[in-house]
């Protein structure tokens, strides 16, 4: 069945459709009434009255009915309510008492324009697979932008007069103090979009023209990736998997914010979670609940830091420990001591390359001989956008592009570039894929760490027989999976002296 056409077929109220199991939609040019078998006759007659045209009834199974509910009611026309939202009641204090902790946006009986607007923004963001919603006030406009596949995209440009009421609505939903506008605040709320459960993390920040709001969307019903789904090449995946099979040591995942480090750690924990190990984590925050794994959330307001959490869970007889991030010397020191006492420790570090993690920990005060004896492997990763297979276009790359990617020029090689079509919403990219470099400790590298060798010398040895991030990206460019522009956006271009021959 196709998605309903709201122009030709009146849309039944969501609450009515959900309660009685009746959906009106358009298929192959005719009106169709999709109903569950137990739908009452009175509801069917009422639906026919609302549609007010000849309609064909079809019985559907519950699974198909839920799919139709998601398709038809997860659409939001954001511009329709934007114009009328200016007249909305700005007194939102009373909403805090009446707003349930988990509310279904599609079943809202409140038609206040500002509520319809923010609900529409959330619905559209979820429908377009956005990971973040940015609400940014400026002097002459209020910008709403979505981060889709790692890139920000303008979605709405509204009157600046909407800023305060829109931000207040979000703060009420996140249980934040709407009277405090000069300090940053963090909160969260949950919502349902049909059968899709979503957690929304909210962060506010005072700015020159009002409060900026960023909402991070975390879909609780999404399936966590397995290690084989991350996109590592076979040699890198095999090396990383062998590190996970060790009974102790430190495994680090590095990269900037938004590079997929948490996804890789969760995939690793899923691999280790076979029921024979006690696996404990300390995270900031817990993004996804993992069955069979004890997860603890950082709360600095009550003294629950990474270091305090890690120190506490080591008294819980763990086999595997995951620390969300090593960000201070105390956490680093406890992680090293945990690995020395027979624990497998997984964590992340914010560095630009895998080898740079060694330098970072050394700068935190960890003795080189301890790093040499505890670290087993380091993974650096980036995410690049995947070219849309429906519209990508081949072209002859320039000599400079060959040089930047470290590829020997050849007249028969073709790269691909984004074009844009209906399939990719005229962006040219759909989804993302990972670039990885894996450093596995061997005796030579341990000796170099112990002796305090330079980072560049350790990198030369580590990637003598392995791909670094740029080589990984160049392979995807040659395969037509992504563009040279995307790879060079996240990786350092090679210099003339580094070009392969």
TASULLIN-V844920 format. One record per pair of residues at least 24 apart in sequence whose ideal C-beta (glycine too) atoms are under 8 Angstrom apart, sorted by the first residue. I is the first residue (numbers start at 0). J is the second residue. Records with the same first field share a line. If there is no record, write none. Layout:
BEGIN
I->J / J
END
This chain:
BEGIN
0->24 / 26 / 31 / 33 / 63 / 67
1->25 / 26 / 27
2->70 / 71 / 74
3->70 / 71
5->74
8->50
9->49 / 50 / 51
10->71 / 72
11->46 / 49
13->72 / 105 / 106
14->106 / 108
15->42 / 45 / 46
16->68 / 72
17->68 / 105 / 106
20->64
21->46
22->64 / 67 / 68 / 71
23->49 / 50 / 54
24->67 / 71
29->53 / 55
30->54 / 55
31->55 / 56 / 57
32->56 / 57
33->57 / 58 / 59 / 63 / 64 / 67
34->58 / 59
35->59 / 61 / 64
65->193 / 194
68->193 / 194
69->192 / 193 / 194 / 195
72->105 / 193
73->105 / 122 / 125 / 126 / 192 / 193 / 195
74->122 / 123 / 126
75->118 / 119 / 120 / 121 / 122 / 123 / 126
76->119
77->116 / 119 / 120 / 123 / 143 / 154 / 155
78->155
79->119
80->112 / 115 / 116 / 119
81->116 / 155 / 157 / 161
83->112
84->112 / 113 / 115 / 116 / 157 / 161 / 164 / 165
85->112 / 158 / 160 / 161
86->112
87->111 / 112 / 113 / 114 / 164
89->163 / 164 / 167
91->164 / 167 / 168 / 171 / 177
92->171 / 177
94->168 / 171
95->171 / 174
98->171 / 172
100->188 / 189
101->188 / 189 / 190 / 191
102->190 / 191
103->190 / 191 / 192
104->190 / 191 / 192
105->191 / 192 / 193
113->161 / 164 / 165 / 168
114->168
116->161 / 165
117->165 / 168 / 169 / 172
120->154 / 155
121->190 / 192 / 199 / 214
122->192
123->154
124->214 / 216
125->192 / 195 / 197 / 216 / 218
127->424
129->216
130->215 / 216
131->213 / 214 / 215 / 216
132->212 / 213 / 214 / 216
133->211 / 212 / 213
134->162 / 165 / 166 / 169 / 211 / 212 / 213 / 214
135->206 / 211
136->162 / 166 / 206 / 208 / 209 / 210 / 211
137->208
138->208
141->165
147->426
148->384 / 385 / 426 / 428 / 429 / 430 / 431
149->257 / 382 / 383 / 384 / 431
150->384 / 426 / 428
152->426
159->208 / 209
162->208 / 209 / 210
163->209
166->203 / 209 / 210 / 212
169->201 / 212 / 214
170->201 / 203 / 212
172->199 / 201
173->199 / 201
175->201 / 203
180->205 / 209 / 210
181->205
187->284
194->220
195->220
196->220
200->284
217->286 / 287
219->287 / 288
223->262 / 265 / 266 / 269 / 287 / 289
224->262 / 265 / 266
225->266 / 269 / 270
226->266 / 267 / 269 / 270
228->266
229->259 / 262 / 263 / 266 / 433 / 435
230->432 / 433 / 435
231->433 / 435 / 437
232->435 / 466 / 471 / 474
234->465
235->378 / 435 / 436 / 437 / 465 / 466
238->376 / 437 / 439
239->376 / 378 / 437
240->270
242->375 / 376 / 439
243->267 / 270 / 271 / 343
245->343 / 375
246->318 / 341 / 343
247->338 / 339 / 340 / 341 / 342 / 343
248->338 / 343 / 344 / 373 / 374 / 375
249->334 / 335 / 338 / 344 / 345 / 346 / 373 / 374 / 375
250->343 / 344 / 345 / 346 / 375 / 376 / 377 / 378
251->325 / 345 / 346 / 347 / 348 / 353 / 356 / 374 / 376 / 377 / 378
252->345 / 346 / 347 / 348 / 377 / 378 / 379 / 380
253->347 / 348 / 349 / 350 / 351 / 352 / 353 / 355 / 356 / 377 / 378 / 379 / 380
254->347 / 349 / 350 / 379 / 380 / 381
255->349 / 351 / 381
256->349
257->382
258->380 / 381 / 382
259->380 / 382 / 433
260->347 / 380
261->286 / 323 / 347
263->378 / 380
264->321 / 345 / 346 / 347
265->289
267->345
268->292 / 319 / 321 / 345
271->319 / 343
276->318 / 319
277->315 / 316 / 317 / 318 / 319
278->317 / 318 / 319 / 320 / 321
279->312 / 315 / 317 / 319 / 320 / 321
280->312 / 320 / 321 / 322 / 323
281->305 / 308 / 309 / 312 / 320 / 321 / 322 / 323
282->321 / 323
283->323 / 324
297->323
304->330
305->330
306->330 / 333
309->333 / 334 / 337
313->337 / 342
317->342
318->342 / 343
319->343 / 344 / 345
320->344 / 345
321->345 / 346
322->346
323->347
324->348 / 349
325->360 / 363
327->363
328->363 / 364 / 365
331->360 / 363 / 364 / 365
332->364 / 365
335->365 / 369 / 370 / 373
338->373
339->369 / 372 / 373
350->379
351->379
352->379 / 436 / 458 / 467 / 468
353->377 / 378 / 379 / 436 / 437 / 438 / 461
354->438 / 454 / 457 / 458 / 461
355->454
357->448 / 454 / 457
358->454
361->451
367->448 / 449 / 450 / 451
368->449
370->448
371->440 / 445 / 446 / 448 / 449
372->445
374->440 / 448
375->439 / 440
376->437 / 438 / 439 / 440
377->437 / 438
378->435 / 436 / 437 / 438
379->435 / 436 / 438 / 468
380->433 / 434 / 435 / 436 / 468
381->433 / 434 / 468 / 472 / 489 / 490
382->431 / 432 / 433 / 434 / 489
383->431 / 432 / 433 / 434 / 472 / 475 / 481 / 485 / 486 / 488 / 489
384->428 / 430 / 431 / 481 / 485
385->428 / 429 / 430 / 431 / 432 / 480 / 481
386->415 / 416 / 417 / 427 / 428 / 429 / 479 / 480 / 481 / 482
387->417 / 418 / 419 / 420 / 422 / 423 / 426 / 427 / 428 / 429
388->429
389->420 / 422 / 423
390->417 / 418 / 419 / 420 / 422 / 423 / 427
391->415 / 416 / 417 / 418 / 427 / 479
392->416 / 418
393->479
396->483
400->483
401->498
402->492 / 493 / 495 / 498
403->483 / 487 / 492 / 493
404->469 / 472 / 473 / 476 / 483 / 486 / 487 / 492 / 493
405->469 / 470 / 473 / 493 / 497 / 498 / 499
406->473 / 477 / 499
407->498 / 499 / 500
412->477
414->476 / 477 / 479 / 482 / 483
415->476 / 479 / 482
416->482 / 484
417->482
428->485
432->475 / 480 / 481
434->468 / 471 / 472 / 475 / 486 / 489 / 490
435->468 / 471
436->462 / 465 / 466 / 467 / 468 / 471
437->465
438->462 / 465
439->465
469->493
END
